[in-house]
């Protein structure tokens, strides 16, 4: 099997989920304890996030590429960035990477397309919801992206940064996220919802909603395992 490299720490809670999902999938597929080698390079979240907030996207991409190339040095055959927001500079990081990268956005678009979805909602950080990297990829599959209104986007951003990245799960936050999704179902007629922040699946699951839930963390982790054993 190919060795998996994970650029983590973006945030830490979802990095743990990637490892758990990959190993769990191995057991589900009857692979027993035959897990792939997984190498994790965990960045300093505050340091990297400050570059993003300050709009220093070139330095931000360089910092991510630095981590990816450390994964290569440690023996990784390919890598994934364990977060959605950094895919804002995915192409720049890819161009600086010495190993193949698997895009969380591309893999999620493939799953949405396979499900026959044509209009989907997107929850994530403000960068993820307001920039074009999700719509640009999904448009290749003829899928429209819809995001919540500005007040709801601000609320989601606050809860991600002040609760979810620290592993804080509050019932009132869960109820509000579900309400925001249901608003999109009613007003925008979305057919599915993208959990476009790798911490949101800690809060929301398929059983809570009537439409397909695209858990980007699981989709990305499963794509990594598939690539590793291909």
C-alpha positions as CSV (number, residue, x, y, z in Angstrom):
1,X,0.0,0.0,0.0
2,X,1.0,3.6,-0.6
3,X,1.9,5.6,2.5
4,X,-0.6,8.3,3.4
5,X,0.5,11.8,4.4
6,X,-1.9,14.0,6.3
7,X,-1.3,17.7,6.8
8,X,-3.1,18.2,10.0
9,X,-3.6,20.6,12.9
10,X,-5.9,22.8,10.8
11,X,-7.7,22.0,13.3
12,X,-6.6,19.2,15.6
13,X,-10.0,17.6,16.3
14,X,-10.7,16.7,12.6
15,X,-7.1,15.5,12.2
16,X,-7.9,12.8,14.8
17,X,-11.1,12.0,12.9
18,X,-9.1,11.3,9.7
19,X,-7.0,8.7,11.4
20,X,-10.0,7.1,13.1
21,X,-12.0,7.0,9.8
22,X,-9.2,5.5,7.8
23,X,-8.5,2.7,10.3
24,X,-12.2,2.1,10.8
25,X,-12.8,1.7,7.1
26,X,-10.0,-0.9,6.9
27,X,-11.9,-3.0,9.5
28,X,-15.2,-2.4,7.7
29,X,-13.7,-3.7,4.4
30,X,-12.4,-6.8,6.0
31,X,-8.8,-5.7,6.0
32,X,-8.4,-6.6,9.6
33,X,-5.4,-4.8,11.1
34,X,-3.7,-4.3,7.7
35,X,-3.7,-0.5,8.0
36,X,-1.8,1.7,5.6
37,X,1.1,3.6,7.0
38,X,-0.2,7.1,8.0
39,X,2.2,10.0,8.5
40,X,0.9,13.2,10.1
41,X,2.5,16.6,10.0
42,X,0.6,18.9,12.3
43,X,1.0,22.6,11.7
44,X,0.8,25.4,14.3
45,X,-2.9,26.4,13.7
46,X,-2.6,29.9,15.1
47,X,0.5,30.7,13.0
48,X,-1.0,29.4,9.7
49,X,-4.4,30.9,10.4
50,X,-2.9,34.3,11.1
51,X,-1.5,34.4,7.5
52,X,-4.9,33.6,6.1
53,X,-6.7,36.3,8.2
54,X,-4.0,38.8,7.1
55,X,-4.6,37.9,3.5
56,X,-1.0,36.7,3.0
57,X,-2.1,33.9,0.7
58,X,1.3,33.3,-0.9
59,X,2.9,32.9,2.5
60,X,-0.1,30.8,3.6
61,X,0.4,28.4,0.5
62,X,4.2,28.3,1.2
63,X,3.6,27.2,4.8
64,X,1.2,24.5,3.7
65,X,3.6,23.3,1.0
66,X,6.4,23.2,3.5
67,X,4.4,20.8,5.6
68,X,3.5,18.7,2.6
69,X,7.2,18.4,1.6
70,X,8.0,17.3,5.2
71,X,5.5,14.5,4.7
72,X,7.4,13.5,1.5
73,X,10.7,13.5,3.4
74,X,9.1,11.3,6.1
75,X,8.1,8.7,3.4
76,X,4.6,9.7,2.3
77,X,3.7,8.7,-1.2
78,X,0.8,11.2,-1.5
79,X,-0.9,13.6,0.8
80,X,-4.1,15.4,1.8
81,X,-4.8,18.6,3.6
82,X,-7.1,17.8,6.4
83,X,-9.3,20.9,6.2
84,X,-11.5,22.6,3.7
85,X,-10.4,26.3,4.0
86,X,-6.8,25.7,2.8
87,X,-8.2,24.4,-0.5
88,X,-8.5,28.1,-1.2
89,X,-4.9,27.8,-2.3
90,X,-4.9,24.2,-3.3
91,X,-3.6,24.7,-6.8
92,X,-0.7,26.8,-5.5
93,X,0.2,24.2,-2.9
94,X,-0.1,21.4,-5.5
95,X,2.3,23.2,-7.8
96,X,4.9,23.3,-4.9
97,X,4.3,19.8,-3.8
98,X,6.7,17.0,-4.5
99,X,4.0,14.3,-4.1
100,X,0.4,14.0,-5.4
101,X,-2.4,15.7,-3.4
102,X,-6.0,14.6,-3.1
103,X,-8.5,17.5,-3.1
104,X,-11.3,17.5,-0.6
105,X,-13.4,19.7,-2.9
106,X,-12.9,17.5,-6.0
107,X,-13.7,14.3,-4.1
108,X,-16.9,15.8,-2.6
109,X,-18.0,17.0,-6.0
110,X,-17.6,13.5,-7.4
111,X,-19.8,12.1,-4.6
112,X,-22.4,14.8,-5.1
113,X,-22.4,14.0,-8.8
114,X,-22.7,10.3,-8.2
115,X,-25.8,11.0,-6.0
116,X,-27.3,13.0,-8.9
117,X,-27.5,16.2,-6.9
118,X,-27.8,19.5,-8.8
119,X,-28.2,22.1,-6.1
120,X,-26.5,21.8,-2.7
121,X,-26.0,23.9,0.3
122,X,-22.5,24.6,1.8
123,X,-21.6,25.2,5.4
124,X,-18.0,26.1,6.4
125,X,-15.8,28.9,7.5
126,X,-16.5,32.3,5.9
127,X,-13.6,31.8,3.6
128,X,-15.1,28.5,2.4
129,X,-18.6,29.8,2.0
130,X,-17.7,33.2,0.4
131,X,-14.8,32.3,-1.9
132,X,-15.1,30.6,-5.3
133,X,-13.1,27.4,-4.9
134,X,-16.2,25.2,-4.1
135,X,-18.4,26.7,-6.9
136,X,-15.6,26.5,-9.4
137,X,-15.1,22.8,-8.9
138,X,-18.8,21.9,-8.6
139,X,-19.7,23.8,-11.7
140,X,-17.7,21.3,-13.7
141,X,-20.3,18.7,-12.7
142,X,-23.2,21.0,-13.3
143,X,-23.9,21.4,-9.6
144,X,-25.0,24.8,-8.1
145,X,-23.6,25.8,-4.6
146,X,-25.9,27.8,-2.2
147,X,-24.7,29.4,1.0
148,X,-26.6,30.8,4.1
149,X,-27.2,34.5,4.4
150,X,-24.6,36.9,5.9
151,X,-25.9,36.7,9.5
152,X,-26.0,32.9,9.4
153,X,-22.5,32.8,7.8
154,X,-21.2,35.0,10.6
155,X,-22.8,32.7,13.2
156,X,-21.3,29.6,11.6
157,X,-17.8,31.2,11.5
158,X,-18.0,32.2,15.2
159,X,-19.1,28.7,16.3
160,X,-16.4,27.0,14.2
161,X,-13.6,29.1,15.6
162,X,-14.8,29.4,19.2
163,X,-16.3,25.9,19.7
164,X,-15.7,23.3,17.1
165,X,-12.0,23.7,16.5
166,X,-11.6,23.1,20.3
167,X,-13.8,20.1,20.3
168,X,-16.7,21.9,22.1
169,X,-20.1,20.4,21.1
170,X,-23.1,22.3,22.3
171,X,-26.7,21.2,21.8
172,X,-27.9,24.8,21.2
173,X,-25.3,25.2,18.4
174,X,-26.4,21.9,16.8
175,X,-30.0,23.0,16.8
176,X,-29.1,26.4,15.2
177,X,-27.0,24.7,12.5
178,X,-29.9,22.3,11.7
179,X,-32.2,25.4,11.5
180,X,-29.9,27.1,9.1
181,X,-29.8,24.0,6.9
182,X,-33.6,23.6,7.0
183,X,-33.9,27.3,6.0
184,X,-31.8,26.4,2.9
185,X,-34.1,23.5,2.2
186,X,-37.2,25.6,2.4
187,X,-36.0,28.8,0.7
188,X,-33.4,27.5,-1.8
189,X,-34.7,24.0,-2.4
190,X,-31.3,22.4,-1.9
191,X,-31.1,18.7,-2.5
192,X,-28.1,18.0,-0.3
193,X,-25.8,19.8,2.2
194,X,-22.0,19.9,2.3
195,X,-20.4,19.9,5.7
196,X,-17.6,22.0,4.3
197,X,-15.6,22.3,7.5
198,X,-14.0,19.1,8.8
199,X,-15.2,19.9,12.3
200,X,-18.9,20.3,11.4
201,X,-19.4,16.5,11.2
202,X,-18.6,16.4,14.9
203,X,-21.9,18.3,15.3
204,X,-24.2,17.2,12.4
205,X,-24.9,13.7,11.1
206,X,-27.1,12.2,8.3
207,X,-29.7,11.0,10.8
208,X,-30.5,14.5,11.8
209,X,-31.6,15.7,8.3
210,X,-34.0,14.7,5.5
211,X,-31.5,15.4,2.6
212,X,-28.2,13.8,1.8
213,X,-25.3,15.0,4.0
214,X,-21.9,15.2,2.3
215,X,-19.4,14.7,5.2
216,X,-16.3,16.1,3.6
217,X,-14.1,14.6,6.3
218,X,-15.2,11.0,5.7
219,X,-15.3,11.5,1.9
220,X,-11.7,12.8,1.9
221,X,-10.4,10.1,4.3
222,X,-12.1,7.4,2.2
223,X,-10.6,8.8,-1.0
224,X,-7.2,8.6,0.7
225,X,-7.6,4.9,1.6
226,X,-8.8,4.1,-1.9
227,X,-5.7,5.8,-3.3
228,X,-3.5,4.0,-0.9
229,X,-4.7,0.6,-1.8
230,X,-5.1,1.2,-5.6
